[in-house]
Amino acid sequence: MGKTILVVEDSPTELSLIKQAIQTKNYNLIYAVDGEEAIAKATKDLPDLILLDVVLPKKNGFQVCRQLKTAAQTKNIKIIMLTSKNQESDKFWGMKQGADEYLTKPFKGDDLLKAIAKFI
């Protein structure tokens, strides 16, 4: 089986688009729909990569990223923020919280695959 990606997305439509973009690759996908579930699954499953939305219930993606990047067990997991938050200040805060990459929606499938390939 391929590398594991945790996809953190609360929108069924966006989740479907993400799945469609990466379905041709041999990745094991696991899912979370809010920030607390994302932290729990990342800690339990230790995925190779996390695709993380910013706008989430319970904890936003910035909070999730910071918490995962400061915890010894999860600090080395690569995180790609994939969000509709497209202001320069959003990207600044995402990278400051420890994101390894910041992509905005709508995204092109090829751009997402290239970003994933940089890390796994």
Rosetta silent file (secondary structure, phi, psi, omega in degrees, C-alpha in Angstrom):
SEQUENCE: MGKTILVVEDSPTELSLIKQAIQTKNYNLIYAVDGEEAIAKATKDLPDLILLDVVLPKKNGFQVCRQLKTAAQTKNIKIIMLTSKNQESDKFWGMKQGADEYLTKPFKGDDLLKAIAKFI
SCORE:     score description
SCORE:     0.000 S_00000001
   1 L     0.000  150.681 -177.338    0.000    0.000    0.000 S_00000001
   2 L   -76.868 -171.177  178.862    1.143    3.544   -0.705 S_00000001
   3 L   -67.525  154.762 -178.355    1.836    6.423    1.627 S_00000001
   4 E   -99.082  131.580  176.419   -0.902    7.637    3.958 S_00000001
   5 E  -119.735  126.782  172.330   -2.473   11.074    3.587 S_00000001
   6 E   -91.951  118.874  178.775   -4.809   12.536    6.181 S_00000001
   7 E  -101.838  117.979 -178.878   -7.306   14.792    4.404 S_00000001
   8 E  -109.342  104.133 -174.202   -8.887   17.334    6.760 S_00000001
   9 L  -153.463  127.875 -179.204  -11.890   18.863    5.015 S_00000001
  10 L   -94.814   -9.371  179.843  -15.403   19.594    6.284 S_00000001
  11 L   -95.538  118.952  177.380  -17.011   20.242    2.882 S_00000001
  12 H   -58.343  -35.747  179.531  -18.225   17.094    1.085 S_00000001
  13 H   -65.379  -48.679  179.615  -17.904   18.915   -2.255 S_00000001
  14 H   -64.534  -38.745  178.317  -14.300   19.960   -1.645 S_00000001
  15 H   -60.888  -41.657  178.221  -13.476   16.490   -0.310 S_00000001
  16 H   -62.254  -41.518  178.209  -14.820   14.967   -3.514 S_00000001
  17 H   -64.615  -39.858  178.322  -12.644   17.303   -5.613 S_00000001
  18 H   -64.476  -47.979  179.034   -9.554   16.397   -3.577 S_00000001
  19 H   -57.527  -44.496 -179.408  -10.254   12.669   -3.919 S_00000001
  20 H   -61.323  -39.202 -177.561  -10.784   13.067   -7.665 S_00000001
  21 H   -67.615  -32.247 -173.750   -7.480   14.926   -8.048 S_00000001
  22 H  -114.581    8.343 -175.881   -5.390   12.276   -6.317 S_00000001
  23 L   -65.562  -22.744 -177.645   -7.313    9.062   -7.010 S_00000001
  24 L   -77.221  -12.378 -179.718   -4.891    7.933   -9.704 S_00000001
  25 L   -94.757  159.501 -177.238   -2.060    7.648   -7.189 S_00000001
  26 L   -91.213   60.379  178.744   -1.576    4.787   -4.776 S_00000001
  27 L  -101.857  143.207  172.801   -2.201    6.759   -1.577 S_00000001
  28 E   -89.420  113.201 -176.873   -4.006    5.447    1.469 S_00000001
  29 E   -98.909  133.768  170.892   -6.466    8.222    2.339 S_00000001
  30 E  -124.988  159.351 -168.981   -7.896    8.805    5.797 S_00000001
  31 E  -132.767  151.463  170.611  -10.245   11.634    6.671 S_00000001
  32 E  -141.495  146.698 -176.563  -11.173   14.118    9.379 S_00000001
  33 L  -112.044   -1.878  175.959  -13.957   16.714    9.266 S_00000001
  34 L  -150.274  170.238 -174.680  -12.916   19.040   12.105 S_00000001
  35 H   -64.072  -39.635 -179.472   -9.810   20.248   13.885 S_00000001
  36 H   -67.655  -41.253  177.713  -10.102   18.030   16.950 S_00000001
  37 H   -64.727  -36.910  178.699  -10.614   14.892   14.851 S_00000001
  38 H   -60.606  -45.577 -179.858   -7.604   15.905   12.723 S_00000001
  39 H   -64.442  -43.824  179.953   -5.339   16.079   15.770 S_00000001
  40 H   -61.431  -45.886 -178.540   -6.638   12.763   17.110 S_00000001
  41 H   -70.022  -38.666  178.582   -6.157   10.944   13.788 S_00000001
  42 H   -62.699  -40.950 -179.082   -2.748   12.486   13.121 S_00000001
  43 H   -69.576  -39.692 -177.795   -1.557   11.410   16.568 S_00000001
  44 H   -76.347  -47.860 -171.121   -3.029    7.906   16.278 S_00000001
  45 H   -93.375  -17.862 -178.725   -2.292    7.104   12.621 S_00000001
  46 L    45.300   64.403 -179.425    0.898    9.159   12.040 S_00000001
  47 L   -65.972  164.068  177.666    0.222    9.819    8.330 S_00000001
  48 L   -76.996  -25.723 -175.637    3.007   10.684    5.903 S_00000001
  49 E  -154.932  149.199  175.313    1.248   13.917    4.896 S_00000001
  50 E  -123.633  128.588  169.272   -1.712   16.050    5.942 S_00000001
  51 E   -98.780  114.859 -167.522   -3.886   18.098    3.566 S_00000001
  52 E  -122.673  119.212  172.944   -5.371   20.656    5.938 S_00000001
  53 L   -74.823  157.604  177.348   -8.171   23.130    5.370 S_00000001
  54 L   -90.664  -44.159 -176.746   -8.052   26.343    7.423 S_00000001
  55 L   -86.184  102.427 -176.309  -11.770   26.908    7.926 S_00000001
  56 L  -138.006  154.197  171.562  -12.867   24.010   10.138 S_00000001
  57 L   -70.483  156.819  173.306  -15.256   23.375   13.030 S_00000001
  58 L    72.526  -55.907  173.472  -13.921   23.085   16.598 S_00000001
  59 L  -140.842  134.834  178.934  -10.311   24.168   15.835 S_00000001
  60 L   -77.757  168.676 -176.564   -9.195   26.007   12.734 S_00000001
  61 H   -61.808  -32.239  176.944   -6.379   24.791   10.519 S_00000001
  62 H   -63.336  -44.401  179.147   -3.896   27.313   11.919 S_00000001
  63 H   -64.901  -43.161  179.308   -4.497   25.968   15.443 S_00000001
  64 H   -61.311  -47.758 -178.842   -4.275   22.359   14.250 S_00000001
  65 H   -59.000  -49.144 -179.660   -1.043   23.015   12.372 S_00000001
  66 H   -59.399  -44.416 -178.494    0.583   24.754   15.329 S_00000001
  67 H   -64.732  -42.642 -179.916   -0.435   21.982   17.723 S_00000001
  68 H   -68.701  -37.929 -177.753    0.826   19.206   15.447 S_00000001
  69 H   -76.574  -13.983  177.851    4.098   20.970   14.650 S_00000001
  70 H  -102.273   -5.183  178.006    4.873   21.569   18.345 S_00000001
  71 L   -91.376  133.286 -176.992    4.117   17.999   19.503 S_00000001
  72 L   -56.107  -40.002 -175.302    7.080   15.632   19.519 S_00000001
  73 L   -70.184  -29.539 -173.086    5.099   12.760   18.022 S_00000001
  74 L  -117.928    0.365 -172.452    3.729   14.701   15.017 S_00000001
  75 L   -62.811  -23.201 -177.869    6.194   17.538   14.400 S_00000001
  76 L   -94.492   -0.966  176.948    7.810   15.855   11.399 S_00000001
  77 L   -72.456  129.399  179.204    4.572   15.155    9.518 S_00000001
  78 E   -74.107  139.485 -178.659    4.437   17.357    6.418 S_00000001
  79 E  -126.359  125.012  171.835    1.399   19.636    6.205 S_00000001
  80 E  -108.656  116.233  174.020   -0.049   21.202    3.075 S_00000001
  81 E   -79.169  128.288 -178.004   -2.674   23.800    3.839 S_00000001
  82 E  -128.508  101.437 -166.346   -5.341   23.614    1.140 S_00000001
  83 E  -147.720  160.954  173.966   -7.817   26.411    1.667 S_00000001
  84 L   -83.479   -7.689  177.829   -9.969   29.135    0.190 S_00000001
  85 L   -72.840  102.357 -169.061   -8.218   31.647    2.487 S_00000001
  86 L  -114.734   14.804  177.062   -6.156   33.361   -0.213 S_00000001
  87 L   -80.173  152.378  177.942   -4.876   36.593    1.317 S_00000001
  88 H   -57.598  -36.192  179.442   -1.135   37.063    1.769 S_00000001
  89 H   -65.466  -34.281  177.066   -1.723   37.394    5.515 S_00000001
  90 H   -64.376  -47.007  178.748   -3.426   33.970    5.531 S_00000001
  91 H   -62.145  -42.242  177.859   -0.452   32.383    3.803 S_00000001
  92 H   -55.495  -49.815 -177.644    1.905   34.199    6.178 S_00000001
  93 H   -68.725  -34.956  176.555    0.082   32.809    9.235 S_00000001
  94 H   -62.174  -46.544  179.724   -0.149   29.338    7.753 S_00000001
  95 H   -68.628  -36.067  178.885    3.575   29.184    7.145 S_00000001
  96 H   -64.586  -31.862  179.360    4.280   30.761   10.543 S_00000001
  97 L   -78.770   -8.106  175.096    2.275   27.991   12.215 S_00000001
  98 L   115.904    3.770  178.351    4.511   25.414   10.522 S_00000001
  99 L   -59.366  142.891  178.881    2.802   24.526    7.232 S_00000001
 100 L   -88.674  -20.910  179.847    5.207   23.096    4.673 S_00000001
 101 E  -155.407  153.098 -179.939    3.132   24.318    1.714 S_00000001
 102 E  -135.602  110.736  178.571    0.121   26.605    1.228 S_00000001
 103 E  -115.573  145.058 -179.677   -2.241   26.048   -1.717 S_00000001
 104 E  -107.310  152.628  174.500   -5.442   27.927   -2.364 S_00000001
 105 L   -93.043  147.861   -4.123   -8.795   26.733   -3.669 S_00000001
 106 L   -70.283  145.614 -177.481   -9.866   26.368   -6.303 S_00000001
 107 L  -112.530  159.704  173.106   -6.812   24.263   -7.053 S_00000001
 108 L   -95.718  138.069 -179.193   -5.622   22.449  -10.143 S_00000001
 109 H   -54.249  -41.813 -179.903   -5.205   18.710   -9.742 S_00000001
 110 H   -63.446  -38.338  178.894   -1.696   18.821  -11.203 S_00000001
 111 H   -65.292  -39.777  178.297   -0.637   21.514   -8.714 S_00000001
 112 H   -65.543  -44.601  179.438   -1.907   19.431   -5.807 S_00000001
 113 H   -62.510  -39.261  177.798   -0.118   16.312   -7.083 S_00000001
 114 H   -64.122  -42.548  179.221    3.137   18.273   -7.506 S_00000001
 115 H   -64.007  -43.348  178.541    2.885   19.624   -3.966 S_00000001
 116 H   -61.822  -44.361 -177.488    2.213   16.140   -2.583 S_00000001
 117 H   -62.122  -25.062  178.119    5.131   14.687   -4.584 S_00000001
 118 H   -66.544  -24.582 -171.739    7.520   17.177   -2.946 S_00000001
 119 H  -113.574  -22.427  178.610    6.894   15.574    0.431 S_00000001
 120 L  -138.910    0.000    0.000    6.091   11.889   -0.110 S_00000001
